[in-house]
Amino acid sequence: MAATDEVKAIEELMESQELIIGQLRKVIIGQDEVINQMLMALFAGGHCLVEGVPGLAKTLMIKTLAQILNLSFKRIQFTPDLMPADIIGTDVLEEDRTTGHRSIRFIQGPIFGNILLADEINRTPPKTQAALLEAMQEHHVTAGGTEYNLPEPFFVLATQNPIEQEGTYPLPEAQLDRFMFKIVIDYPEEEEEVNIVTSTTGAEEPELETALSGEAIVSLHQIVRRVPAADNVVQYAVKLARATRPKEKDVPEFIQQWVRWGAGPRAGQYLILGAKARAILKGRYNASCEDVRSVAPSVLRHRVLTNFHAEAEGIDTDAVIEQLLETVQEPSAKM
């Protein structure tokens, strides 16, 4: 794609972003940062893990986004008895009653959609979690020895309930690493909550307009990757990721004191991809260290594991990341 075409595509994206957010505002009140992060992940080709208590409009938000983008939306409520075939699909034997001929046909599961809401992913056993996460990585599933491609774009938003942990199967660190962002949704402000109650207890149904298309979003994945990031921006992302590892040389003392396990190389990749997506959503044509800092909490919070000392002192991962961003200095830009 020529440079002028990319500039035009980014300008169109800016117009579409305003329309998308405007349409979401008809249904969703507040949660500005959550919406922005979801759009960044969608346009960068990543997936999101969302943590929040029930009733914060997670399902409504993603369903409305799918409607605005004219994409197919599927929802899976994860339960302890859910099996991989329940989400992927299965082969069935069919018989033609007129000829008696039998054939095997694959029936697609709910994973075959553009936008998939995986509700309470930590409530299902590891076998089913792994089936979903493999599909997220490969964008295809295999059944009966046959490979089936998933529709593009394919965006997964998986939720976790931070309150009830009994009878759950926490995602292993290697599987958490497949999510680009971990987004934490908090309670709304009092004024926002008043507006939510008012708008959701009336009879009016907002009419939504369509913005962008599946093909446009797929092309945006490549445009995001072509956004330039200067050497010092890439170095800053790598420095942040490496500074979370307690066994690395010259890491801050608080990392050695509070962190049991740090982020891997994929963190640096997602820091840069997130920074590039944020840059074009802000109408800029190159990623900056500011963009890296902005996406760092969502990229790192599920990749940095605190130890017993941090828990004893009441230090959570977000506090570690906040102190890390204050400590790690940006590399100087080369002239």
C-alpha positions as CSV (number, residue, x, y, z in Angstrom):
1,M,0.0,0.0,0.0
2,A,1.3,3.4,-0.9
3,A,2.1,6.0,1.8
4,T,-0.8,8.3,0.6
5,D,-3.2,5.3,0.8
6,E,-2.1,4.6,4.4
7,V,-2.6,8.3,5.3
8,K,-6.0,8.2,3.8
9,A,-6.8,4.9,5.6
10,I,-5.8,6.5,8.9
11,E,-7.9,9.6,8.3
12,E,-10.9,7.4,7.5
13,L,-10.1,5.4,10.7
14,M,-10.2,8.6,12.7
15,E,-13.6,9.5,11.3
16,S,-14.9,6.0,12.0
17,Q,-13.5,6.0,15.5
18,E,-15.5,9.1,16.3
19,L,-18.6,7.5,14.9
20,I,-18.0,4.2,16.8
21,I,-17.5,6.0,20.1
22,G,-20.5,8.2,19.4
23,Q,-22.7,5.2,18.8
24,L,-21.3,3.4,21.8
25,R,-22.2,6.5,23.9
26,K,-25.9,5.9,23.0
27,V,-25.7,2.6,25.0
28,I,-22.7,2.7,27.3
29,I,-22.2,5.4,29.9
30,G,-18.7,6.1,31.1
31,Q,-15.9,3.4,30.7
32,D,-14.0,5.7,28.2
33,E,-10.6,4.1,28.8
34,V,-12.0,0.6,28.6
35,I,-13.5,1.4,25.2
36,N,-10.3,2.9,23.9
37,Q,-8.3,-0.1,25.0
38,M,-10.7,-2.5,23.4
39,L,-10.5,-0.5,20.1
40,M,-6.7,-0.5,20.3
41,A,-6.6,-4.3,20.7
42,L,-9.2,-4.9,18.0
43,F,-7.3,-2.7,15.4
44,A,-3.9,-4.3,16.4
45,G,-5.3,-7.8,16.0
46,G,-4.9,-8.7,19.7
47,H,-7.3,-10.1,22.3
48,C,-8.4,-8.8,25.7
49,L,-8.9,-10.3,29.2
50,V,-11.3,-8.2,31.2
51,E,-11.6,-8.4,35.0
52,G,-14.6,-6.8,36.7
53,V,-17.5,-7.6,39.0
54,P,-20.8,-8.6,37.4
55,G,-23.2,-5.9,36.2
56,L,-20.6,-3.5,34.6
57,A,-22.0,-3.8,31.0
58,K,-19.1,-6.0,29.7
59,T,-21.5,-8.1,27.6
60,L,-23.5,-5.1,26.4
61,M,-20.4,-3.2,25.5
62,I,-18.9,-5.9,23.3
63,K,-22.3,-6.8,21.8
64,T,-22.9,-3.2,20.9
65,L,-19.4,-2.9,19.4
66,A,-20.1,-5.9,17.1
67,Q,-23.4,-4.4,16.0
68,I,-21.8,-1.0,15.2
69,L,-19.1,-2.8,13.2
70,N,-21.6,-5.1,11.5
71,L,-19.7,-8.2,12.7
72,S,-21.1,-11.5,14.0
73,F,-21.2,-11.7,17.8
74,K,-21.1,-14.9,19.8
75,R,-21.1,-15.5,23.5
76,I,-20.0,-18.5,25.4
77,Q,-20.8,-18.9,29.1
78,F,-18.0,-21.0,30.5
79,T,-19.0,-23.6,33.0
80,P,-17.1,-26.6,34.7
81,D,-18.8,-29.1,32.4
82,L,-18.0,-27.3,29.1
83,M,-15.9,-29.5,26.7
84,P,-13.7,-28.3,23.7
85,A,-16.3,-29.7,21.2
86,D,-18.9,-27.5,22.8
87,I,-17.1,-24.4,21.6
88,I,-15.2,-25.6,18.6
89,G,-17.8,-27.8,17.0
90,T,-18.0,-31.5,16.2
91,D,-18.4,-34.0,13.3
92,V,-21.8,-35.6,12.9
93,L,-22.9,-38.6,10.9
94,E,-25.7,-37.8,8.5
95,E,-27.8,-40.2,6.4
96,D,-29.7,-39.3,3.2
97,R,-33.1,-40.9,3.6
98,T,-33.6,-41.3,-0.1
99,T,-30.3,-42.8,-1.1
100,G,-29.2,-44.3,2.2
101,H,-25.8,-42.6,1.7
102,R,-24.0,-41.6,4.9
103,S,-21.6,-38.7,5.2
104,I,-19.8,-36.8,7.9
105,R,-20.5,-33.1,8.3
106,F,-18.8,-30.6,10.6
107,I,-21.1,-28.5,12.7
108,Q,-19.5,-25.2,13.7
109,G,-19.4,-24.3,17.3
110,P,-19.9,-20.8,18.7
111,I,-16.3,-20.0,18.3
112,F,-17.0,-19.3,14.6
113,G,-17.8,-15.6,15.0
114,N,-16.0,-12.3,14.5
115,I,-16.3,-11.1,18.0
116,L,-16.4,-13.7,20.8
117,L,-17.3,-13.0,24.4
118,A,-15.8,-15.8,26.6
119,D,-17.7,-15.2,29.8
120,E,-15.9,-16.3,33.0
121,I,-13.1,-18.2,31.2
122,N,-11.7,-19.3,34.6
123,R,-14.8,-21.4,35.3
124,T,-14.0,-24.0,32.7
125,P,-11.4,-26.8,32.9
126,P,-7.9,-26.3,31.4
127,K,-8.7,-28.6,28.4
128,T,-11.4,-26.2,27.2
129,Q,-9.4,-23.1,28.0
130,A,-6.6,-24.5,25.9
131,A,-8.9,-25.2,23.0
132,L,-10.0,-21.5,23.0
133,L,-6.5,-20.1,23.5
134,E,-5.1,-22.2,20.7
135,A,-7.8,-20.9,18.3
136,M,-6.9,-17.4,19.4
137,Q,-3.3,-17.9,18.5
138,E,-3.7,-19.9,15.3
139,H,-7.0,-18.4,14.0
140,H,-8.2,-21.9,13.0
141,V,-9.5,-25.1,14.7
142,T,-9.0,-28.8,13.8
143,A,-11.7,-31.4,14.0
144,G,-11.5,-34.9,12.7
145,G,-8.1,-34.2,11.1
146,T,-9.5,-31.3,9.1
147,E,-8.5,-27.7,9.6
148,Y,-11.2,-25.0,9.6
149,N,-10.3,-21.3,9.4
150,L,-12.0,-18.9,11.7
151,P,-13.7,-15.8,10.3
152,E,-11.6,-12.6,10.1
153,P,-11.4,-10.4,12.0
154,F,-11.4,-12.7,15.0
155,F,-11.5,-10.8,18.4
156,V,-11.8,-12.5,21.8
157,L,-12.8,-10.7,24.9
158,A,-12.6,-13.1,27.9
159,T,-13.9,-12.1,31.3
160,Q,-12.9,-13.1,34.8
161,N,-14.8,-12.4,38.0
162,P,-12.3,-11.3,40.7
163,I,-14.6,-12.0,43.6
164,E,-15.6,-15.7,43.5
165,Q,-12.5,-17.9,43.2
166,E,-14.0,-21.2,44.5
167,G,-14.3,-23.9,41.9
168,T,-12.3,-21.9,39.3
169,Y,-9.4,-22.9,37.1
170,P,-7.0,-19.9,37.0
171,L,-5.3,-19.5,33.6
172,P,-1.7,-20.5,33.6
173,E,0.9,-17.7,33.0
174,A,1.7,-19.1,29.5
175,Q,-1.9,-18.8,28.5
176,L,-2.4,-15.4,30.1
177,D,0.5,-14.2,27.9
178,R,-1.6,-14.7,24.8
179,F,-3.8,-11.8,25.7
180,M,-2.6,-8.5,24.5
181,F,-4.3,-6.5,27.2
182,K,-5.8,-7.2,30.6
183,I,-8.4,-4.5,31.3
184,V,-9.7,-3.9,34.7
185,I,-13.2,-2.4,34.9
186,D,-14.1,-0.5,38.0
187,Y,-17.4,0.7,39.4
188,P,-18.9,3.9,37.7
189,E,-18.9,7.3,39.3
190,E,-22.1,8.3,41.1
191,E,-23.3,10.6,38.3
192,E,-22.6,8.0,35.7
193,E,-24.5,5.4,37.7
194,V,-27.5,7.7,38.0
195,N,-27.4,8.0,34.2
196,I,-27.1,4.3,33.8
197,V,-30.1,3.5,35.9
198,T,-32.1,6.2,34.2
199,S,-31.3,5.1,30.7
200,T,-31.7,1.4,31.3
201,T,-35.1,1.5,33.0
202,G,-36.9,3.3,30.2
203,A,-38.6,2.1,27.1
204,E,-36.5,3.9,24.5
205,E,-34.2,1.8,22.3
206,P,-31.3,3.7,20.7
207,E,-30.8,3.2,16.9
208,L,-27.2,2.4,16.0
209,E,-25.4,3.3,12.8
210,T,-22.8,1.0,11.2
211,A,-19.1,2.1,11.0
212,L,-16.2,0.4,9.2
213,S,-16.5,-3.3,8.1
214,G,-14.7,-6.6,8.7
215,E,-12.5,-6.1,5.7
216,A,-11.5,-2.6,6.8
217,I,-10.5,-3.9,10.2
218,V,-8.4,-6.7,8.8
219,S,-6.6,-4.2,6.6
220,L,-6.0,-2.0,9.7
221,H,-4.1,-4.8,11.3
222,Q,-1.4,-4.3,8.7
223,I,-1.6,-0.5,8.8
224,V,-1.0,-0.6,12.5
225,R,2.1,-2.7,12.0
226,R,3.5,-0.3,9.4
227,V,3.3,2.7,11.8
228,P,6.9,3.6,12.5
229,A,8.4,3.4,16.0
230,A,11.8,5.0,16.5
231,D,14.7,3.0,17.9
232,N,14.4,4.7,21.3
233,V,10.7,3.9,21.5
234,V,11.5,0.2,20.9
235,Q,14.4,0.3,23.4
236,Y,12.0,1.8,26.0
237,A,9.5,-1.0,25.5
238,V,12.2,-3.6,25.8
239,K,13.7,-1.9,28.9
240,L,10.3,-1.9,30.6
241,A,9.7,-5.6,29.9
242,R,13.2,-6.6,31.0
243,A,13.0,-4.4,34.2
244,T,10.2,-6.6,35.4
245,R,12.5,-9.7,35.7
246,P,14.0,-10.0,39.1
247,K,17.0,-12.1,37.9
248,E,18.1,-9.5,35.3
249,K,21.1,-7.3,36.1
250,D,20.6,-3.8,37.3
251,V,16.8,-4.1,37.8
252,P,15.3,-1.8,40.5
253,E,15.5,-3.1,44.0
254,F,11.7,-3.1,44.5
255,I,11.4,-5.6,41.6
256,Q,13.8,-8.0,43.3
257,Q,11.8,-7.5,46.5
258,W,8.3,-7.8,45.2
259,V,8.3,-9.7,41.9
260,R,8.4,-13.5,41.6
261,W,8.2,-13.6,37.8
262,G,8.5,-11.0,35.1
263,A,7.2,-10.4,31.6
264,G,8.5,-12.3,28.6
265,P,9.5,-11.0,25.1
266,R,5.8,-10.9,24.0
267,A,5.3,-8.0,26.4
268,G,7.7,-5.9,24.4
269,Q,5.9,-6.8,21.2
270,Y,2.5,-5.9,22.6
271,L,3.8,-2.7,24.1
272,I,4.9,-1.6,20.6
273,L,1.8,-2.8,18.8
274,G,-0.4,-1.1,21.5
275,A,1.6,2.1,21.2
276,K,1.2,2.0,17.4
277,A,-2.6,1.5,17.6
278,R,-2.9,4.3,20.2
279,A,-0.9,6.6,18.0
280,I,-3.1,6.2,14.9
281,L,-6.3,6.4,17.1
282,K,-4.9,9.8,18.3
283,G,-4.3,10.9,14.7
284,R,-0.5,10.6,14.8
285,Y,1.6,8.7,12.3
286,N,4.4,7.4,14.6
287,A,4.5,5.7,18.0
288,S,6.1,7.5,20.9
289,C,7.3,6.6,24.4
290,E,4.2,8.3,25.8
291,D,2.1,5.7,23.9
292,V,4.2,2.9,25.4
293,R,3.7,4.3,28.9
294,S,-0.1,4.6,28.3
295,V,-0.6,1.0,27.3
296,A,2.0,-0.5,29.8
297,P,-0.4,-1.2,32.7
298,S,-2.8,-3.2,30.5
299,V,0.1,-5.1,28.8
300,L,2.1,-5.9,31.9
301,R,-0.4,-6.4,34.7
302,H,-1.1,-10.1,33.8
303,R,2.5,-10.8,32.9
304,V,4.1,-9.7,36.2
305,L,3.6,-12.0,39.2
306,T,4.2,-10.6,42.7
307,N,5.6,-12.7,45.5
308,F,4.6,-13.2,49.2
309,H,6.5,-10.1,50.3
310,A,4.4,-7.9,48.1
311,E,1.2,-9.5,49.2
312,A,2.2,-9.1,52.9
313,E,2.9,-5.4,52.3
314,G,-0.4,-4.9,50.3
315,I,1.5,-4.2,47.1
316,D,-0.4,-5.3,43.9
317,T,0.8,-5.6,40.3
318,D,-0.6,-2.2,39.3
319,A,1.4,-0.5,42.1
320,V,4.6,-2.3,40.9
321,I,4.0,-1.2,37.3
322,E,3.3,2.4,38.4
323,Q,6.6,2.6,40.3
324,L,8.3,0.9,37.4
325,L,7.1,3.6,35.0
326,E,8.4,6.3,37.4
327,T,11.8,4.5,37.6
328,V,12.7,3.4,34.1
329,Q,14.0,6.3,32.1
330,E,13.2,6.8,28.4
331,P,16.3,6.3,26.1
332,S,17.4,9.5,24.3
333,A,16.3,9.8,20.7
334,K,19.1,9.7,18.2
335,M,19.4,12.8,16.0
